[in-house]
Every structure is written in structure tokens, then in C-alpha cells.
Amino acid sequence: MEKQRKRSTSTSKKSRKRKTDESCTRYNGVHLQYASDFDALFSILVAALANFHKQPSLLPLINKSLAKLRRSHIQTPIISLLPTLLASKYTSIASCGADIVGSASLLSLEMNEEIASDSETVKALVSALGSPKRRVLIAACNAVLDVGTTCIGRERLLHFCALEALILRFLQVPKCSTTSVPLCFAERKSFCMKVGCKGDELSVLLLNGAINLINMCNIEQLEKIPGNLSESFLASLRNLWEQVHSQMFSCNPMKFRQLGLFSNSYTKVEDLVESIFRLSIKNDCHLIRPLPCEMVQRYIFDSNGSNFNDFVLKQWELSPIFLRTLSNASVEKGEIFSPFLQFLNATKPFPSFLSSILKNMVSCIPIASDELDILTFLKEVKDKLGCPIIYQQDIRVLRTNIGLQIEEHFFNFVSSSPCAEVDIFKCEEAFKEGYTIALRGMEFRFTTIAAIADELASMFGQPSVGANMYLTPPNSQGLACHYDDHCVFVCQLVGSKQWKVFSQSNKHLPRLYDPLEKADCPVAGCELFSLSEGDVLYIPRGFFHEACTETGSGTAGYSLHLTLGIEVEPPFEWEGFFHVALWNWNLKKRQPCSGSVYDVGVALLHAAIGLIGDSDTTFRKACLVAGISSSAHSGDWLNLNLEIFHCLVDKIDTGSKFSEVLSKLEDAFQKNEDPFQRIRWLQILGDKTNEGLDCYMPFREIMNSLPLLAQDIYEIECVFMQIKSRFCSQIIFEDVKQSYMKLLEKYKKVRKQYKNGMISLHYGS
């Protein structure tokens, strides 16, 4: 009886199991096993979901239906069910819904667009990123990556805050999950960098998704990322980049460009670097701690009873001056440079910091001076971001042969391949052999130097200031005798150096980017300066100079100095100020009925201002209208600017000759040159709402107009003279200043974005 009872119970269980299986495979008369077409599967799923709240036992049927749908050809009607599936409290349903979103998104561009265009589906997918269930979260991450394979998909994900959700979940992952960064070999027998997250698939997915969306963002979308999230995520990315860069460097620094993918992902190293750069250009990203302007002024200019205003009035762009800051007892030695020197630990007999700072450096890719869209720059250089330092661009290793007075470079690829990557381990060897290590762009590599450069740029009313570092061994000369196209402040940080500054070149105030004249160093009119630690020497542009160390070079045994360069770009010369003035005046005074003759006349006056600027050095002087002066001397500062302004107005009025301008344009036409190349930046001032307003007429358009109006040259000359006369009599300094300041702010904004992005790529600075 007992055995019979057990068999009966067993039979009963099998019976119940068969009934359960039967209910899982048949619904509303349709057997799931034979429902192979999409419509039948879809009908079963819809019916089961509609009654699921009453019959929880339908869960197996729903799961099997979803599984078969995933394997079938997914069609548009399934989109209507996706929000319901993704929002389900059942892990199997929600994760399967996310899988279907991903699979459908990869079917075709059209299906991806349908998925992305369905607001409820995208919102539900983003909500699933907040699921506490790991399986759902992983499926949702994969779906986000799949939807984000198209531009419209990424745009819609950004619109519904998927990026914020991904970053938040990534930051909640235990830190130990993202610390390992091993190397492996790729199939192509080249090194391949992989981020080994200790088998944590979730961390990799969240990272990939966030990086993918960040690199799609425009400036407005980047600004919408909450500051606390972007700051924390940026810190994580920089930590990851430090590990990646370190592994790349230790593996083979000369193979840097060949390094490729993260493990278990499709994110390239260049994508990681781009995300770091993008997050760093947000307005709420404060990587550079500002210095008080008074501190920089006091260190550089307040010595021997002088100050910044006195310097500008008496020395600026006129003659060199030696500022011995140590003579001022109120200023501590190295006050503004102390953090930088402490970071370098530059107190040992041999500069042991050389290799350590070089291996942490990446190339600072040049940005065009008139580039005002940082994302355009990023698009052009994406594959170069994070690359090792490049010879001539970032670093030079050279010495001067005293007998021959020529520069010798340590690396032999200078002439054949000036853009080659540098084996930084050989730089110490070069230093021991008497070569100077010259590093450019220090303001892009060290936050403390960036802060000093920013304040100096503000003081002189310029968009930016460059900073180069020179490390010279004892009894050696780095650069040969030369002059610069920008003014420099030489700041001696360690050791001592002897300088010779000669009478200036034949070309007074050489312009930035103009070819430097190759001439022998003068033999007369030489001033000697011996710089010790804490001293500052000012050398105006155009003055020949050279420097060398002596045996011993002070207590350190070598010399370390920084040059802070005030590079006056074309828009910020006084000539540039008057091009802005003419544009501003034309914007307000141009009559609607004005035609091509009038536009040609305005363009010719722009050309006339440029022609005068070529011969009159006052037009080439730096415009300090936007500079900072102390309140005690603000009157002197304003009077200086007004005096120059009125002087140059008179010179334009009396010096603008129609025949000379016309001759210049005709000569340029014959040579197929653009005489307006130097003022192309005027297009930056253009207002899209004023179509037809010609603040800058392209060269070809002008030259095409002149032949048509050849019979009316007299009329063109009359219009030109009228425009010149009206402009010179009606121009108002304050009106021009407002437009000029707006132009300066546009330049400064992009320079700040670039600087923040590059600073972020130099970890530990």
C-alpha cells in the first residue's frame, strides 16, 4: 500500500508537471511549438501580457515567447511592447526586453531610428539603467551601446539623460573593479592595451556607454551634465588614463600609436582620451586654481621701486630690463614658482626629475590661432590626442657649437623627420653630453604654470601666454644667438645663467608668424645680465640675445629657467583694433541701399590700414585696451590708450592712399596672393542675421568686382575717400572697445578649453 501510494503521488506530480508544461506552450488555442511566424508569437505574447496580472503562472509562457521572438525576425509591432517589457519587475522579462531593444537596433538603420524615435521605449531603457538587478542592468547597458551605434540613437539617449544614468551607475561600482590595466598582444602582432576590470563585465559596459555618449556631446550637452557627476567621472577617467599611459610607456614608448582596445569592449584608447578632454572643457571644470593678479605683478614687476604700470609706460616693447626680485624684501624667493619647483623636486645636483616628467607628458597638438570651435579641433586631431611628445613640436634637445655658432641637435632625425617621437630615456644622456632640453607648452602640462600664464595674459589683455622650460647643463649654450617674434620674461628658477642682449634686429617689432630674418648676431651694443635664482629678465621682441651657463652654474650645478612669452596675435595688435573699429563702424553706418562699389570701398580701407601697418611700427604694437591696470594708475592707462588711438586715427586719415592700395591689390592679383589673408579673422565678428553685410570681402570677390567697375575707377576712389573721411571722423573709442572685448573673450574661451583639456591629459601635474 505504501509503495502504491508513493507511485500514485509520483504519477500525480508528473501529471501536474505535464499540465504546467502544456500551459506554458499553449495559449488561446495556439501551440507555442508551432507558432513559428512573428504574428503568431506576437499575438501569444500580447495576450499573455494582458492577463499576466491575473495569472502570474503565465510567466514561463511569456519568457518562452520572448525567447522565440528574439530568435525570429524582429518587426516593428514589437516596439509597442518594449516600454512594458523594460518596466517589468520580473528580471527575465525586463532583461529580455532590453535584449530585444539591442537586437532590433542592430537590424538596420531604419529599425534603429524607429527604436530611438519612440520616446517611451528610450525612457524605459534609461530607467532600466537604474535597476538594482545586475542582469537587467547589464542587458540595458548592452542595449544602450546598440542603440548608440547611430547618431540619432545617441542623440535620443542624450536627450533622455542616459549619460547621467551611466555615469552614476559606474561611480557606484566598487573601485577595485576598475583598477587593473594589463597588456596583451593583438592578433596583428602589435601591442594592444586592454583595461582588465577583473572580469567585471558591468564596469566595462558602463564605461563604454558613458564614453560613447560623451564623445557625441556638443558643448551645450556637456554643460548639462551635473557638475558633481562630471567631476567624479573625470577623476575616474584620469586615473584610468594614468594606468593606461603608464602601461603603454613601460611596454614600449615608441609603439604608442599602435595601442588599441580595452578588453571586452570596443572603446579605443583615443576615445578614452577624447572623453577626458571633453569633460575638462566644461565651464564648471576648475582644474587650474587661479592666482591673485597682485601676486604675479608683485613677483615679476614690483622691484626697485617700479611696478607693472611703470613697466608698461616706460619699458614695454621698447628695451630690455633686468628685474631682480630678490632686491624686494617683501617678496619671497620663488613665491609663485614654489609649487612647481616642489613638484619637480629640483634641488638635487643632477636634475633627476627629467625622465619622470617626460614620461608623463603627451604631445600638445597645435591649435589654429583663429580656431573658435574646440569641437572642430577635436574632430580633426582625435587620433593624435594622447600621443607621445614630438620633436620640434614639444621638445628640442640641442646645443650651440660656440666656434661655428650653429645649433647641433642630439637626435639625428631633425632634418629628415622633424615630427618623430622622442626616446625620452636618451634625454638624460644628451644632458650629460652638454645638450639643453627645451620643452614647449608648459602651460598645457602643469596647473601651477598655467595659473601664472593666465594671470599674465589678463594683465596684458591677450588671449593667452606661452611658457617654455629650458634645462641647461654647466658650461653650455643651448640656442644660438637669435631674436623672437614675441616678448619674453625669463624667470630663473634654479642655478644661474649669463645673458647677452644685443641691439634689436633691423625689423622693429617683428610680427607673430612672420618669417624670422636669418642674420648674424651683432657684435656691438651688447648688454650683459647675470641671472640668479628668483631673477626676471624682460626681452622685447626683435632683440637678439643668447645665454649660456658657466662651470658650476650656481649651487645646483645646472640652470633651469622658464620663459613666459607674450605672443601678440594679429587681432590684438593696434592694427587689429582698427580693423575691428572699421567693421564696427560699417555695421552701424552702412546704408541698406549701399551696393558693390561701397563694399569694395570698405574692403579697400581695410587693405589701406594693413598697408600702413606694414610700415608704421605703432600699428604693430600690442593693444593693451583690455589689459589690467591698478586703480591708482587707471588714468595713466586710459590716457596711454587714447593717445595711441587718436594718433593712429590721424595716420589712417592722412596715410591711406587710394593709388597705393589699388597697386597693392593688383600686384597681389598678378601673384595669385590674398592680401586679406592677415585679416581673415574678421569673419569671426560676422553676424548671421546681417546677411549681405560685408565686414570681410574675400579677395576673389573684390578682384572680380574691380574689372567690372574699371570704367568707374574714379567713382570707386571717391567712395573710398568718403568712407575714409567719415570713418576717421565718426569712430568712437568706447564703441570699438566693446566689440574688441567680445572678440577677445571668444579667443580666450577656446584657449581656456584647450588648456584645460591638455592639462587633464597630464596626470600628476
Summary of the structure (lengths in Angstrom):
residues: 765
radius of gyration: 34.1
end to end distance: 85.7
largest distance: 128.7
contacts: 2474
relative contact order: 0.07
helix: 55%
strand: 11%
